[in-house]
Amino acid sequence: MKKQKAFLVDSEKCLGCFTCAMACRNQYHQEPGIKWRDVHPLGKEAYPHEERAFLSLACNHCGKPQCLVNCPVGAISKRDDGIVVQDRSKCIGCEACVVYCRYQVPKMNPVTEKAEKCNMCVERQDAGRQTACILSCPVGALQLVELGTLDDPRAQQYPTGFPKHEIQDPSTRFIGAKPPHVVETKGNT
């Protein structure tokens, strides 16, 4: 079995603080309006208590990345560890990766006129360091896992509120948020 590194997003722990997204911005200095990681509140249809459960999302480093399949110049590759890496120096700005990614992950940079996306901090990982988003999370809501050895029965590929695009086989896994436990005290009715 091939290796596949993946993000594990724990919505039970996530506070929606955006620290992961800000750490990514601080690490890579994206242009205004460009986000490689973002935090999305789950809507009422996915979670009954609005604005209390979140999904921290970045590139899914898919098993079958359509950005890679459709890039005409080979600017996107998949490493042996499953990380989908984009080489912006090869990008010609054709937007094929933007169009074919069903998760709308690659973004066009208006300054460079090239696409860009999360590379799972490969340069940090190759140096033995943690990704910026995971390192920054104050509650441990993000982890890096190997899908072949992930043994958490709570982990889901398509939780409620996350689009199901099986052709891409997204590697990100999620632990869904549970409704809060209601504590009743005497005198409350």
Contact map, one row per residue, 1 for C-alpha under 8 A:
111000000000000000000000000000000000000000000000000000000000000000000000000000000000000000000000000000000000000000000000000000000000000000000000000100000000000000000000000000000000000000000
111100000000000000000000000000000000000000000000000000000000000000000000000000011100000000000000000000000000000000000000000000000000000000000000000000000000000000000000000000000000000000000
111110000000000000000000000000000000000000000000000000000000000000000000000000011100000000000000000000000000000000000000000000000000000000000000011100000000000000000000000000000000000000000
011111000000000000000000000000000000000000000000000000000000001000000000000000011110000000000000000000000000000000000000000000000000000000000000011100000000000000000000001000000000000000000
001111100000000000000000000000000000000000000000000000000000000000000000000000001110000000000000000000000000000000000000000000000000000000000001111000000000000000000000001000000000000000000
000111110000000000000000000000000000000000000000000000000001100000000000000000000110000000000000000000000000000000000000000000000000000000000001111000000000000000000000001110000000000000000
000011111000000000000000000000000000000000000000000000000001000000000000000000000000000000000000000000000000000000000000000000000000000000000111100000000000000000000000001110000000000000000
000001111100000000000000000000000000000000000000000000000000000000000000000000000000000000000000000000000000000000000000000000000000000000001111100000000010000000000000000111100000000000000
000000111110000000000000000000000000000000000000000000110000000000000000000000000000000000000000000000000000000000000000000000000000000000001110000000000000000000000000000111100000000000000
000000011111110000000000000000000000000000000000000000000000000000000000000000000000000000000000000000000000000000000000000000000000000000001100000000000000000000000000000001111000000000000
000000001111110000000000000000000000000000000000000011100000000000000000000000000000000000000000000000000000000000000000000000000000000000001000000000000000000000000000000001111000000000000
000000000111110000000000000000000000000000000000000010000000000000000000000000000000000000000000000000000000000000000000000000000000000000001000000000000000000000000000000000111100000000000
000000000111111000000000000000000000000000000000000000000000000000000000000000000000000000000000000000000000000000000000000000000000000000111000000000000000000000000000000000001000000000000
000000000111111110000000000000000000000000000000000011110000000000000000000000000000000000000000000000000000000000000000000000000000000000111000000000000000000000000000000000000000000000000
000000000000111110000000000000000000000000000000000111000000000000000000000000000000000000000000000000000000000000000000000000000000000000100000000000000000000000000000000000000000000000000
000000000000011111000000000000000000001110000000000111000000000000000000000000000000000000000000000000000000000000000000000000000000000000000000000000000000000000000000000000000000000000000
000000000000011111100000000000000000000000000000000000000000000000000000000000000000000000000000000000000000000000000000000000000000000000000000000000000000000000000000000000000000000000000
000000000000000111111100000000000000011000000000000000000000000000000000000000000000000000000000000000000000000000000000000000000000000000000000000000000000000000000000000000000000000000000
000000000000000011111110000000000000000000000000000000000000000000000000000000000000000000000000000000000000000000000000000000000000100111000000000000000000000000000000000000000000000000000
000000000000000001111111000000000000110000000000000000010000000000000000000000000000000000000000000000000000000000000000000000000001110110000000000000000000000000000000000000000000000000000
000000000000000001111111100000000011111000000000000000000000000000000000000000000000000000000000000000000000000000000000000000000000100000000000000000000000000000000000000000000000000000000
000000000000000001111111110000000000000000000000000000000000000000000000000000000000000000000000000000000000000000000000000000000000000000000000000000000000000000000000000000000000000000000
000000000000000000111111111000000000000000000000000000000000000000000000000000000000000000000000000000000000000000000000000000000001100100000000000000000000000000000000000000000000000000000
000000000000000000011111111110000001100000000000000000000000000000000000000000000000000000000000000000000000000000000000000000000001100000000000000000000000000000000000000000000000000000000
000000000000000000001111111111000011000000000000000000000000000000000000000000000000000000000000000000000000000000000000000000000000000000000000000000000000000000000000000000000000000000000
000000000000000000000111111110000000000000000000000000000000000000000000000000000000000000000000000000000000000000000000000000000000000000000000000000000000000000000000000000000000000000000
000000000000000000000011111110000000000000000000000000000000000000000000000000000000000000000000000000000000000000000000000000000001000000000000000000000000000000000000000000000000000000000
000000000000000000000001111111000000000000000000000000000000000000000000000000000000000000000000000000000000000000000000000000000000000000000000000000000000000000000000000000000000000000000
000000000000000000000001111111100000000000000000000000000000000000000000000000000000000000000000000000000000000000000000000000000000000000000000000000000000000000000000000000000000000000000
000000000000000000000000100111110110000000000000000000000000000000000000000000000000000000000000000000000000000000000000000000000000000000000000000000000000000000000000000000000000000000000
000000000000000000000000000011111100000000000000000000000000000000000000000000000000000000000000000000000000101000000000000000000000000000000000000000000000000000000000000000000000000000000
000000000000000000000000000001111100000000000000000000000000000000000000000000000000000000000000000000000000000000000000000000000000000000000000000000000000000000000000000000000000000000000
000000000000000000000000000000111110000000000000000000000000000000000000000000000000000000000000000000000000000000000000000000000000000000000000000000000000000000000000000000000000000000000
000000000000000000000000000001111111000000000000000000000000000000000000000000000000000000000000000000000011100000000000000000000000000000000000000000000000000000000000000000000000000000000
000000000000000000001000100001001111110000000000000000000000000000000000000000000000000000000000000000000010000000000000000000000000000000000000000000000000000000000000000000000000000000000
000000000000000000001001100000000111110000000000000000000110000000000000000000000000000000000000000000001100000000001100000000000000000000000000000000000000000000000000000000000000000000000
000000000000000000011001000000000011111000000000000000011110000000000000000000000000000000000000000000000000000000000100000000000000000000000000000000000000000000000000000000000000000000000
000000000000000001011000000000000011111100000000000000011100000000000000000000000000000000000000000000000000000000000000000000000000000000000000000000000000000000000000000000000000000000000
000000000000000101001000000000000000111110000000000001111000000000000000000000000000000000000000000000000000000000000000000000000000000000000000000000000000000000000000000000000000000000000
000000000000000100000000000000000000011111000000000001111000000000000000000000000000000000000000000000000000000000000000000000000000000000000000000000000000000000000000000000000000000000000
000000000000000100000000000000000000001111100000011111100000000000000000000000000000000000000000000000000000000000000000000000000000000000000000000000000000000000000000000000000000000000000
000000000000000000000000000000000000000111111110011111100000000000000000000000000000000000000000000000000000000000000000000000000000000000000000000000000000000010000000000000000000000000000
000000000000000000000000000000000000000011111111011000000000000000000000000000000000000000000000000000000000000000000000000000000000000000000000000000000000000010000000000000000000000000000
000000000000000000000000000000000000000001111111110000000000000000000000000000000000000000000000000000000000000000000000000000000000000000000000000000000000000000000000000000000000000000000
000000000000000000000000000000000000000001111111000000000000000000000000000000000000000000000000000000000000000000000000000000000000000000000000000000000000000010000000000000000000000000000
000000000000000000000000000000000000000001111111000000000000000000000000000000000000000000000000000000000000000000000000000000000000000000000000000000000000000110000000000000000000000000000
000000000000000000000000000000000000000001111111110010000000000000000000000000000000000000000000000000000000000000000000000000000000000000000000000000000000000000000000000000001010000000000
000000000000000000000000000000000000000000111111110000000000000000000000000000000000000000000000000000000000000000000000000000000000000000000000000000000000000000000000000000000010000000000
000000000000000000000000000000000000000000010011111110000000000000000000000000000000000000000000000000000000000000000000000000000000000000000000000000000000000000000000000000000010000000000
000000000000000000000000000000000000000011110011111110000000000000000000000000000000000000000000000000000000000000000000000000000000000000000000000000000000000000000000000000000000000000000
000000000000000000000000000000000000000011100000111111000000000000000000000000000000000000000000000000000000000000000000000000000000000000000000000000000000000000000000000000000000000000000
000000000000001100000000000000000000000011000000111111000000000000000000000000000000000000000000000000000000000000000000000000000000000000000000000000000000000000000000000000000000000000000
000000000011011100000000000000000000000011000010111111100000000000000000000000000000000000000000000000000000000000000000000000000000000000000000000000000000000000000000000000001000000000000
000000000010011100000000000000000000001111000000001111110000000000000000000000000000000000000000000000000000000000000000000000000000000000000000000000000000000000000000000000000000000000000
000000001010010000000000000000000000001111000000000011111000000000000000000000000000000000000000000000000000000000000000000000000000000000000000000000000000000000000000000000000000000000000
000000001000010000010000000000000000111100000000000001111100000000000000000000000000000000000000000000000000000000000000000000000000000000000000000000000000000000000000000000000000000000000
000000000000000000000000000000000000111100000000000000111111000000000000000000000000000000000000000000000000000000000000000000000000000000000000000000000000000000000000000000000000000000000
000000000000000000000000000000000001110000000000000000011111000000000000000000000000000000000000000000001000000000000100000000000000000000000000000000000000000000000000000000000000000000000
000000000000000000000000000000000001100000000000000000001111100000000000000000000000000000000000000000001100000000001111000000000000000000000000000000000000000000000000000000000000000000000
000001100000000000000000000000000000000000000000000000001111110000000000000000000000000000000000000000000000000000000000000000000000000000000000000000000000000000000000011100000000000000000
000001000000000000000000000000000000000000000000000000000011111010000000000000000111000000000000000000000000000000000000000000000000000000000000000000000000000000000000011100000000000000000
000000000000000000000000000000000000000000000000000000000001111110000000000000000101000000000000000000000000000000000000000000000000000000000000000000000000000000000001111100000000000000000
000100000000000000000000000000000000000000000000000000000000111110000000000000000100000000000000000000000000000000000000000000000000000000000000000000000000000000000001111000000000000000000
000000000000000000000000000000000000000000000000000000000000011111000000000000000000000000000000000000000000000000000000000000000000000000000000000000000000000000000011110000000000000000000
000000000000000000000000000000000000000000000000000000000000111111111000000000000001000000000000000010000000000000000000000000000000000000000000000000000000000000000001110000000000000000000
000000000000000000000000000000000000000000000000000000000000000111111100000000000000000000000000100110000000000000000000000000000000000000000000000000000000000000000001000000000000000000000
000000000000000000000000000000000000000000000000000000000000000011111110000100000000000000000001110110000000000000000000000000000000000000000000000000000000000000000000000000000000000000000
000000000000000000000000000000000000000000000000000000000000000011111110011111000000000000000000100000000000000000000000000000000000000000000000000000000000000000000000000000000000000000000
000000000000000000000000000000000000000000000000000000000000000011111110000000000000000000000000000000000000000000000000000000000000000000000000000000000000000000000000000000000000000000000
000000000000000000000000000000000000000000000000000000000000000001111111000000000000000000000001100100000000000000000000000000000000000000000000000000000000000000000000000000000000000000000
000000000000000000000000000000000000000000000000000000000000000000111111111100000000000000000001100000000000000000000000000000000000000000000000000000000000000000000000000000000000000000000
000000000000000000000000000000000000000000000000000000000000000000000111111000000000000000000001000000000000000000000000000000000000000000000000000000000000000000000000000000000000000000000
000000000000000000000000000000000000000000000000000000000000000000000011111000000000000001110000000000000000000000000000000000000000000000000000000000000000000000000000000000000000000000000
000000000000000000000000000000000000000000000000000000000000000000010011111110000000000001000000000000000000000000000000000000000000000000000000000000000000000000000000000000000000000000000
000000000000000000000000000000000000000000000000000000000000000000010011111110000000011111100000000000000000000000000000000000000000000000000000000000000000000000000000000000000000000000000
000000000000000000000000000000000000000000000000000000000000000000110010011111000001111000000000000000000000000000000000000000000000000000000000000000000000000000000000000000000000000000000
000000000000000000000000000000000000000000000000000000000000000000010000011111100001110000000000000000000000000000000000000000000000000000000000000000000000000000000000000000000000000000000
000000000000000000000000000000000000000000000000000000000000000000010000000111111111100000000000000000000000000000000000000000000000000000000000000000000000000000000000000000000000000000000
000000000000000000000000000000000000000000000000000000000000000000000000000011111111100000000000000000000000000000000000000000000000000000000000000000000000000000000000000000000000000000000
011100000000000000000000000000000000000000000000000000000000000000000000000001111110000000000000000000000000000000000000000000000000000000000000000000000000000000000000000000000000000000000
011110000000000000000000000000000000000000000000000000000000000000000000000001111110000000000000000000000000000000000000000000000000000000000000000000000000000000000000000000000000000000000
011111000000000000000000000000000000000000000000000000000000111000000000000001111111000000000000000000000000000000000000000000000000000000000000000000000000000000000000000000000000000000000
000111000000000000000000000000000000000000000000000000000000100000000000000001111111100000000000000000000000000000000011010000000000000000000000000000000000000000000000000000000000000000000
000000000000000000000000000000000000000000000000000000000000110010000000000111100111110000000000000000000000000000000010000000000000000000000000000000000000000000000000000000000000000000000
000000000000000000000000000000000000000000000000000000000000000000000000000111100011111000000000000000000000000000000111000000000000000000000000000000000000000000000000000000000000000000000
000000000000000000000000000000000000000000000000000000000000000000000000001110000001111100000000000000000000000000011010000000000000000000000000000000000000000000000000000000000000000000000
000000000000000000000000000000000000000000000000000000000000000000000000001100000000111111100000000000000000000000000000000000000000000000000000000000000000000000000000000000000000000000000
000000000000000000000000000000000000000000000000000000000000000000000000001000000000011111100000000000000000000001110000000000000000000000000000000000000000000000000000000000000000000000000
000000000000000000000000000000000000000000000000000000000000000000000000001000000000001111100000000000000000000000000000000000000000000000000000000000000000000000000000000000000000000000000
000000000000000000000000000000000000000000000000000000000000000000000000111000000000001111110000000000000000000000000000000000000000000000000000000000000000000000000000000000000000000000000
000000000000000000000000000000000000000000000000000000000000000000000000101000000000001111111100000000000000000001100000000000000000000000000000000000000000000000000000000000000000000000000
000000000000000000000000000000000000000000000000000000000000000000000000100000000000000001111100000000000000000001000000000000000000000000000000000000000000000000000000000000000000000000000
000000000000000000000000000000000000000000000000000000000000000000000000000000000000000000111110000000000001000011100000000000000000000000000000000000000000000000000000000000000000000000000
000000000000000000000000000000000000000000000000000000000000000000000000000000000000000000111111000000000000000001000000000000000000000000000000000000000000000000000000000000000000000000000
000000000000000000000000000000000000000000000000000000000000000000000000000000000000000000001111111000000001000001100000000000000000000000000000000000000000000000000000000000000000000000000
000000000000000000000000000000000000000000000000000000000000000000100111000000000000000000000111111100000000000000000000000000000000000000000000000000000000000000000000000000000000000000000
000000000000000000000000000000000000000000000000000000000000000001110110000000000000000000000011111110000100000000100000000000000000000000000000000000000000000000000000000000000000000000000
000000000000000000000000000000000000000000000000000000000000000000100000000000000000000000000011111110011111000000100000000000000000000000000000000000000000000000000000000000000000000000000
000000000000000000000000000000000000000000000000000000000000000000000000000000000000000000000011111111010000000000000000000000000000000000000000000000000000000000000000000000000000000000000
000000000000000000000000000000000000000000000000000000000000000001100100000000000000000000000001111111000000000000000000000000000000000000000000000000000000000000000000000000000000000000000
000000000000000000000000000000000000000000000000000000000000000011100000000000000000000000000000111111111100000000000000000000000000000000000000000000000000000000000000000000000000000000000
000000000000000000000000000000000000000000000000000000000000000000000000000000000000000000000000001111111000000000000000000000000000000000000000000000000000000000001001000000000000000000000
000000000000000000000000000000000000000000000000000000000000000000000000000000000000000000000000000011111000000000000000000000000000000000000000000000000000000000100000000000000000000000000
000000000000000000000000000000000000000000000000000000000000000000000000000000000000000000000000011011111110000000000000000000000000000000000000000000000000000000000000000000000000000000000
000000000000000000000000000000000001000000000000000000000110000000000000000000000000000000000000010011111110000000001000000000000000000000000000000000000000000000000000000000000000000000000
000000000000000000000000000000000001000000000000000000000010000000000000000000000000000000000000110010011111000000111000000000000000000000000000000000000000000000000000000000000000000000000
000000000000000000000000000000000110000000000000000000000000000000000000000000000000000000000000010000011111100000111000000000000000000000000000000000000000000000000000000000000000000000000
000000000000000000000000000000000100000000000000000000000000000000000000000000000000000000001010010000000111110011110000000000000000000000000000000000000000000000000000000000000000000000000
000000000000000000000000000000100100000000000000000000000000000000000000000000000000000000000000000000000011111111110000000000000000000000000000000000000000000000000000000000000000000000000
000000000000000000000000000000000000000000000000000000000000000000000000000000000000000000000000000000000001111111000000000000000000000000000000000000000000000000000000000000000000000000000
000000000000000000000000000000100000000000000000000000000000000000000000000000000000000000000000000000000000111110000000000000000000000000000000000000000000000000000000000000000000000000000
000000000000000000000000000000000000000000000000000000000000000000000000000000000000000000000000000000000000111111000000000000000000000000000000000000000000000000000000000000000000000000000
000000000000000000000000000000000000000000000000000000000000000000000000000000000000000000001000000000000001111111100000000000000000000000000000000000000000000000000000000000000000000000000
000000000000000000000000000000000000000000000000000000000000000000000000000000000000000100111110000000000001110111110000000000000000000000000000000000000000000000000000000000000000000000000
000000000000000000000000000000000000000000000000000000000000000000000000000000000000000100101010110000000111100011111000000000000000000000000000000000000000000000000000000000000000000000000
000000000000000000000000000000000000000000000000000000000000000000000000000000000000010100000000000000000111100001111100000000000000000000000000000000000000000000000000000000000000000000000
000000000000000000000000000000000001000000000000000000000010000000000000000000000000010000000000000000001110000000111110000000000000000000000000000000000000000000000000000000000000000000000
000000000000000000000000000000000001100000000000000000000110000000000000000000000000100000000000000000000000000000011111100000000000000000000000000000000000000000000000000000000000000000000
000000000000000000000000000000000000000000000000000000000010000000000000000000000011110000000000000000000000000000001111110000000000000000000000000000000000000000000000000000000000000000000
000000000000000000000000000000000000000000000000000000000010000000000000000000000010100000000000000000000000000000000111110000000010000000000000000000000000000000000000000000000000000000000
000000000000000000000000000000000000000000000000000000000000000000000000000000000000000000000000000000000000000000000111111110000111000000000000000000000000000000000000000000000000000000000
000000000000000000000000000000000000000000000000000000000000000000000000000000000010000000000000000000000000000000000011111111000010000000000000000000000000000000000000000000000000000000000
000000000000000000000000000000000000000000000000000000000000000000000000000000000000000000000000000000000000000000000000111111100000000000000000000000000000000000000000000000000000000000000
000000000000000000000000000000000000000000000000000000000000000000000000000000000000000000000000000000000000000000000000111111111110000000000000000000000000000000000000000000000000000000000
000000000000000000000000000000000000000000000000000000000000000000000000000000000000000000000000000000000000000000000000111111111110000000000000000000000000000000000000000000000000000000000
000000000000000000000000000000000000000000000000000000000000000000000000000000000000000000000000000000000000000000000000011111111000000000000000000000000000000000000000000000000000000000000
000000000000000000000000000000000000000000000000000000000000000000000000000000000000000000000000000000000000000000000000001111111000000000000000000000000000000000000000000000000000000000000
000000000000000000000000000000000000000000000000000000000000000000000000000000000000000000000000000000000000000000000000000111111100000000000000000000000000000000000000000000000000000000000
000000000000000000000000000000000000000000000000000000000000000000000000000000000000000000000000000000000000000000000000000111111110000000000000000000000000000000000000000000000000000000000
000000000000000000000000000000000000000000000000000000000000000000000000000000000000000000000000000000000000000000000000100110011111011000000000000000000000000000000000000000000000000000000
000000000000000000000000000000000000000000000000000000000000000000000000000000000000000000000000000000000000000000000001110110001111111000000000000000000000000000000000000000000000000000000
000000000000000000010011001000000000000000000000000000000000000000000000000000000000000000000000000000000000000000000000100000000111111100000000000000000000000000000000000000000000000000000
000000000000000000111011000000000000000000000000000000000000000000000000000000000000000000000000000000000000000000000000000000000011111110000100000000000000000000000000000000000000000000000
000000000000000000010000000000000000000000000000000000000000000000000000000000000000000000000000000000000000000000000000000000000111111110011111000000000000000000000000000000000000000000000
000000000000000000000000000000000000000000000000000000000000000000000000000000000000000000000000000000000000000000000000000000000111111110000000000000000000000000000000000000000000000000000
000000000000000000110010000000000000000000000000000000000000000000000000000000000000000000000000000000000000000000000000000000000001111111000000000000000000000000000000000000000000000000000
000000000000000000110000000000000000000000000000000000000000000000000000000000000000000000000000000000000000000000000000000000000000111111111100000000000000000000000000000000000000000000000
000000000000000000100000000000000000000000000000000000000000000000000000000000000000000000000000000000000000000000000000000000000000000111111000000000000000000000000000000000000000000000000
000000000000111000000000000000000000000000000000000000000000000000000000000000000000000000000000000000000000000000000000000000000000000011111000000000000000000000000000000000000000000000000
000000000000110000000000000000000000000000000000000000000000000000000000000000000000000000000000000000000000000000000000000000000000010011111110000000000000000000000000000000000000000000000
000000011111110000000000000000000000000000000000000000000000000000000000000000000000000000000000000000000000000000000000000000000000010011111110000000000000000000000000000000000000000000000
000000111100000000000000000000000000000000000000000000000000000000000000000000000000000000000000000000000000000000000000000000000000110010011111000000000000000000000000000000000000000000000
000000111000000000000000000000000000000000000000000000000000000000000000000000000000000000000000000000000000000000000000000000000000010000011111100000000000000000000000000000000000000000000
000011110000000000000000000000000000000000000000000000000000000000000000000000000000000000000000000000000000000000000000000000000000010000000111110000000000000000000000000000000000000000000
000011110000000000000000000000000000000000000000000000000000000000000000000000000000000000000000000000000000000000000000000000000000000000000011111011000000000000000000000000000000000000000
001111000000000000000000000000000000000000000000000000000000000000000000000000000000000000000000000000000000000000000000000000000000000000000001111111000000000000000000000000000000000000000
001111000000000000000000000000000000000000000000000000000000000000000000000000000000000000000000000000000000000000000000000000000000000000000000111111000000000000000000001000000000000000000
101100000000000000000000000000000000000000000000000000000000000000000000000000000000000000000000000000000000000000000000000000000000000000000000011111000000000000000000000000000000000000000
000000000000000000000000000000000000000000000000000000000000000000000000000000000000000000000000000000000000000000000000000000000000000000000000111111100000000000000000000000000000000000000
000000000000000000000000000000000000000000000000000000000000000000000000000000000000000000000000000000000000000000000000000000000000000000000000111111110000000000000000000000000000000000000
000000000000000000000000000000000000000000000000000000000000000000000000000000000000000000000000000000000000000000000000000000000000000000000000000011111000000000000000000000000000000000000
000000000000000000000000000000000000000000000000000000000000000000000000000000000000000000000000000000000000000000000000000000000000000000000000000001111110000000000000000000000000000000000
000000000000000000000000000000000000000000000000000000000000000000000000000000000000000000000000000000000000000000000000000000000000000000000000000000111110000000000000000000000000000000000
000000000000000000000000000000000000000000000000000000000000000000000000000000000000000000000000000000000000000000000000000000000000000000000000000000011111000000000000000001110000000000000
000000010000000000000000000000000000000000000000000000000000000000000000000000000000000000000000000000000000000000000000000000000000000000000000000000011111100000000000000011110000000000000
000000000000000000000000000000000000000000000000000000000000000000000000000000000000000000000000000000000000000000000000000000000000000000000000000000000111111000000000000011110000000000000
000000000000000000000000000000000000000000000000000000000000000000000000000000000000000000000000000000000000000000000000000000000000000000000000000000000011111000000000011111000000000000000
000000000000000000000000000000000000000000000000000000000000000000000000000000000000000000000000000000000000000000000000000000000000000000000000000000000001111101110000000011000000000000000
000000000000000000000000000000000000000000000000000000000000000000000000000000000000000000000000000000000000000000000000000000000000000000000000000000000001111111000000000001110000000000000
000000000000000000000000000000000000000000000100000000000000000000000000000000000000000000000000000000000000000000000000000000000000000000000000000000000000011111000000000000010000000000000
000000000000000000000000000000000000000001101100000000000000000000000000000000000000000000000000000000000000000000000000000000000000000000000000000000000000001111100000000000000000000000000
000000000000000000000000000000000000000000000000000000000000000000000000000000000000000000000000000000000000000000000000000000000000000000000000000000000000011111110000000000000000000000000
000000000000000000000000000000000000000000000000000000000000000000000000000000000000000000000000000000100000000000000000000000000000000000000000000000000000010011111000000000000000000000000
000000000000000000000000000000000000000000000000000000000000000000000000000000000000000000000000000000000000000000000000000000000000000000000000000000000000010001111100000000000000000000000
000000000000000000000000000000000000000000000000000000000000000000000000000000000000000000000000000001000000000000000000000000000000000000000000000000000000000000111111110000000000000000000
000000000000000000000000000000000000000000000000000000000000000000000000000000000000000000000000000000000000000000000000000000000000000000000000000000000000000000011111110000000000000000000
000000000000000000000000000000000000000000000000000000000000000100000000000000000000000000000000000000000000000000000000000000000000000000000000000000000000000000001111100000000000000000000
000000000000000000000000000000000000000000000000000000000000011111000000000000000000000000000000000001000000000000000000000000000000000000000000000000000000000000001111110000000000000000000
000000000000000000000000000000000000000000000000000000000000011110000000000000000000000000000000000000000000000000000000000000000000000000000000000000000000000000001111111000000000000000000
000000000000000000000000000000000000000000000000000000000001111110000000000000000000000000000000000000000000000000000000000000000000000000000000000000000000100000001101111100000000000000000
000111100000000000000000000000000000000000000000000000000001111000000000000000000000000000000000000000000000000000000000000000000000000000000000001000000000100000000000111110000000000000000
000001111000000000000000000000000000000000000000000000000001110000000000000000000000000000000000000000000000000000000000000000000000000000000000000000000000100000000000011111000000000000000
000001111000000000000000000000000000000000000000000000000000000000000000000000000000000000000000000000000000000000000000000000000000000000000000000000000011110000000000001111100000000000000
000000011110000000000000000000000000000000000000000000000000000000000000000000000000000000000000000000000000000000000000000000000000000000000000000000000111111000000000000111110000000000000
000000011111000000000000000000000000000000000000000000000000000000000000000000000000000000000000000000000000000000000000000000000000000000000000000000000111001000000000000011111000000000000
000000000111000000000000000000000000000000000000000000000000000000000000000000000000000000000000000000000000000000000000000000000000000000000000000000000111001100000000000001111100000000000
000000000111100000000000000000000000000000000010000010000000000000000000000000000000000000000000000000000000000000000000000000000000000000000000000000000000000000000000000000111110000000000
000000000001000000000000000000000000000000000000000000000000000000000000000000000000000000000000000000000000000000000000000000000000000000000000000000000000000000000000000000011111000000000
000000000000000000000000000000000000000000000011100000000000000000000000000000000000000000000000000000000000000000000000000000000000000000000000000000000000000000000000000000001111100000000
000000000000000000000000000000000000000000000000000000000000000000000000000000000000000000000000000000000000000000000000000000000000000000000000000000000000000000000000000000000111110000000
000000000000000000000000000000000000000000000000000000000000000000000000000000000000000000000000000000000000000000000000000000000000000000000000000000000000000000000000000000000011111000000
000000000000000000000000000000000000000000000000000000000000000000000000000000000000000000000000000000000000000000000000000000000000000000000000000000000000000000000000000000000001111100000
000000000000000000000000000000000000000000000000000000000000000000000000000000000000000000000000000000000000000000000000000000000000000000000000000000000000000000000000000000000000111110000
000000000000000000000000000000000000000000000000000000000000000000000000000000000000000000000000000000000000000000000000000000000000000000000000000000000000000000000000000000000000011111010
000000000000000000000000000000000000000000000000000000000000000000000000000000000000000000000000000000000000000000000000000000000000000000000000000000000000000000000000000000000000001111110
000000000000000000000000000000000000000000000000000000000000000000000000000000000000000000000000000000000000000000000000000000000000000000000000000000000000000000000000000000000000000111110
000000000000000000000000000000000000000000000000000000000000000000000000000000000000000000000000000000000000000000000000000000000000000000000000000000000000000000000000000000000000000011111
000000000000000000000000000000000000000000000000000000000000000000000000000000000000000000000000000000000000000000000000000000000000000000000000000000000000000000000000000000000000000111111
000000000000000000000000000000000000000000000000000000000000000000000000000000000000000000000000000000000000000000000000000000000000000000000000000000000000000000000000000000000000000000111
